Amino acid sequence: MAIARLGETIAFPDPESAHPSGAVAFGGDLSVERLLVAYSMGIFPWPSSPRQIWWHAPAERFVVPPSQVRINRTLRKVLAKHPFRISLDTCFQRVMEACAATPRPGQDGTWILPEMVSSYTQLHHMGLAHSVEAWQGDELVGGLYGVALGRGFNGESMFSHADNASKVAFVTLAEQLRRWGFYFIDAQVHTPLLESLGGTAIPRRSFTQLVQAAVAQPGVPGPWRLDPDLERGYAVL
């Protein structure tokens, strides 16, 4: 099955034409215009270099419905201690750079290239890309970022420099998104962490339909802020 090569025109093949690997196309650029078209079709970028950008739509998509997040007993005990202060959209670029710099098992280097940081920061300034931050005092110890279109949140990456920091950041975000009526948090591919928090795999076609329904709804303009009770860390419990 041939994988489409993108040119200057901002257009993508039907996600259902994807290679068994999940690759839909390669090439093109990381302009905000191209990124927005991709996300609106359920496609995400996975660059290996500035000149080798791959665009993916896996046959199964791993998503977390905000209304179905699971908080087990261990995490509930962590939350009860209020170990972190959680915020939204206070240092987007720092969160991206921390995600890029954090070593990951089995991963040599990072796919979060400087070109991605630049483009996603532009999306952030447009009110479409958002970060979640976990703090201990004045130290940023965890967080995640992603792109929101309509009532769908496309998660991109997370990092943790303190035990449970990314978990607490994630469940706090999920509760806020639930209150705003978001349909899904896209995790792209399976991870044990997000499975433990309620993630589930759905077929690509079902995910594409979910994206279409989400982008048809009005979005929540940025910068985002948590509801006051979530800022205090109580309501997630």
C-alpha positions in Angstrom: 0.0 0.0 0.0 1.5 3.3 -1.1 2.0 6.1 1.4 1.2 9.6 0.0 3.9 12.2 -0.4 2.7 15.6 0.6 3.6 18.8 -1.3 2.9 22.4 -0.8 -0.9 21.9 -1.0 -2.4 21.5 2.5 -4.4 18.3 2.0 -4.3 14.8 3.4 -5.6 11.4 2.1 -8.5 9.7 3.7 -7.2 8.2 7.0 -8.8 4.9 6.0 -6.1 4.7 3.3 -3.4 4.5 5.9 -0.6 1.9 5.7 -0.8 -1.0 8.2 1.8 0.9 10.2 -0.6 3.7 10.6 1.3 6.1 8.3 -1.0 8.2 6.1 1.5 10.4 4.4 5.0 11.9 4.7 6.5 15.2 3.8 5.0 18.6 3.9 5.7 21.0 6.8 4.7 21.7 10.3 2.8 24.9 9.6 -0.1 25.7 11.9 -2.4 25.5 8.9 -1.3 22.0 8.0 -1.4 20.9 11.7 -5.0 22.1 12.1 -6.2 20.3 8.9 -4.5 17.1 10.1 -6.0 17.2 13.6 -9.4 17.9 12.2 -9.1 14.6 10.3 -7.8 12.6 13.1 -4.2 12.6 11.8 -1.1 13.6 13.9 2.5 14.3 13.0 5.5 12.1 14.1 8.6 13.7 12.7 11.9 11.8 12.6 13.8 14.9 11.3 12.8 18.4 10.0 12.9 16.9 6.5 11.2 13.6 7.3 7.7 14.3 8.7 5.4 11.3 8.9 1.6 11.7 9.5 -0.2 8.9 11.3 -3.7 7.6 11.8 -3.4 4.2 13.5 -5.9 1.5 12.9 -6.8 1.6 16.6 -6.8 4.9 18.5 -6.2 5.0 22.2 -8.6 7.5 23.8 -9.6 8.5 27.3 -13.2 9.8 27.7 -13.0 12.5 30.4 -16.2 11.2 32.0 -14.7 7.7 32.4 -11.4 8.4 34.0 -10.5 5.9 36.7 -8.8 6.9 39.9 -7.6 3.9 41.8 -7.1 3.7 45.6 -3.4 4.5 45.4 -3.8 7.6 43.2 -6.7 8.7 45.4 -4.4 8.6 48.4 -1.9 10.7 46.5 -4.5 13.2 45.6 -5.7 13.5 49.2 -2.2 14.7 50.1 -2.3 17.6 47.6 1.3 17.1 46.6 1.2 19.5 43.6 -0.3 22.7 42.5 -1.8 22.3 39.1 -2.2 25.1 36.5 -3.2 25.5 32.9 -1.5 27.5 30.2 1.0 29.3 32.4 4.3 28.1 30.6 3.4 26.2 27.5 6.8 26.3 25.8 8.6 25.2 29.0 6.2 22.2 29.2 7.0 21.3 25.5 10.7 21.6 26.0 10.5 19.5 29.2 8.7 16.8 27.3 11.4 16.9 24.6 14.2 16.8 27.1 12.9 14.0 29.4 14.6 10.7 28.6 12.2 7.8 27.8 12.9 4.0 27.9 13.6 2.7 24.4 13.7 6.1 22.8 16.9 7.6 21.4 16.5 11.4 21.3 13.1 13.1 20.8 10.6 13.6 18.0 9.6 17.0 19.5 11.8 19.0 17.2 12.5 22.8 17.6 10.2 23.3 14.5 7.4 21.6 16.4 8.0 23.7 19.5 7.7 26.8 17.3 4.5 25.7 15.5 2.7 24.5 18.6 3.6 27.6 20.5 2.0 29.5 17.7 -1.1 27.4 18.2 -0.9 28.2 21.9 -0.9 31.9 21.2 -4.0 31.3 19.0 -5.7 29.7 21.9 -5.7 26.2 20.4 -2.8 24.4 22.1 -2.7 24.1 25.9 -0.4 22.9 28.7 -1.0 21.5 32.1 1.6 22.1 34.7 2.4 20.4 38.0 4.4 22.4 40.5 6.2 21.8 43.8 6.8 25.3 45.1 8.2 27.2 42.2 9.6 24.1 40.5 7.9 22.6 37.4 7.9 18.9 38.1 5.4 17.5 35.5 2.9 18.3 32.9 1.5 17.6 29.5 0.4 19.5 26.4 -1.9 19.0 23.4 -4.2 20.6 20.8 -7.9 21.3 21.4 -10.3 21.6 18.4 -13.9 22.0 19.3 -14.7 19.6 22.2 -11.8 17.2 21.5 -8.3 17.3 23.1 -5.4 15.8 21.2 -2.8 14.9 23.8 0.8 15.1 22.5 3.2 14.3 25.3 3.7 14.4 29.0 6.6 14.4 31.4 7.2 13.8 35.1 10.2 14.7 37.3 8.4 13.7 40.5 6.4 10.6 41.4 2.8 10.9 40.2 3.2 14.5 38.8 2.0 13.6 35.3 -0.9 11.5 36.7 -2.2 14.3 38.9 -1.9 16.7 36.0 -3.8 14.4 33.7 -6.7 13.6 36.0 -7.1 17.3 36.9 -7.2 18.2 33.2 -9.7 15.4 32.6 -12.0 16.6 35.2 -11.9 20.2 33.8 -12.6 18.8 30.3 -15.5 16.7 31.6 -17.1 19.9 33.0 -16.6 21.6 29.7 -18.3 18.7 27.8 -15.2 17.4 25.9 -15.8 14.2 24.0 -12.3 12.7 24.3 -8.6 13.0 25.2 -6.7 11.4 22.4 -3.6 9.5 23.6 -2.8 8.3 20.1 -1.3 5.0 21.0 -1.6 2.7 24.0 0.4 3.3 27.2 0.0 1.4 30.4 -0.3 4.6 32.4 -3.3 5.9 30.4 -4.9 2.4 30.3 -4.8 2.5 34.1 -6.6 5.8 34.0 -9.4 4.6 31.8 -8.0 4.7 28.3 -9.5 2.4 25.7 -8.7 1.5 22.1 -11.3 2.3 19.4 -11.3 1.7 15.7 -9.9 4.4 13.5 -13.2 5.0 11.7 -15.0 5.4 15.1 -12.3 7.9 16.2 -12.6 9.9 13.0 -16.4 10.2 13.5 -15.7 11.3 17.1 -13.3 14.0 15.9 -15.9 15.2 13.3 -18.5 15.5 16.1 -16.1 17.3 18.4 -14.9 19.9 15.9 -18.5 20.7 15.0 -18.9 22.0 18.5 -17.7 25.4 19.8 -14.3 25.3 21.5 -13.2 26.7 24.8 -10.9 29.7 23.9 -7.6 30.0 25.6 -5.8 30.7 27.8 -7.4 28.0 29.9 -7.9 28.2 33.6 -9.0 25.6 36.1 -12.2 26.0 38.1 -11.3 27.3 41.6 -12.1 24.0 43.4 -9.7 22.2 41.0 -7.0 24.7 41.7 -7.3 23.8 45.3 -7.0 20.2 44.4 -10.1 18.9 46.1 -12.8 18.2 43.4 -10.9 15.5 41.6 -11.4 13.2 44.6 
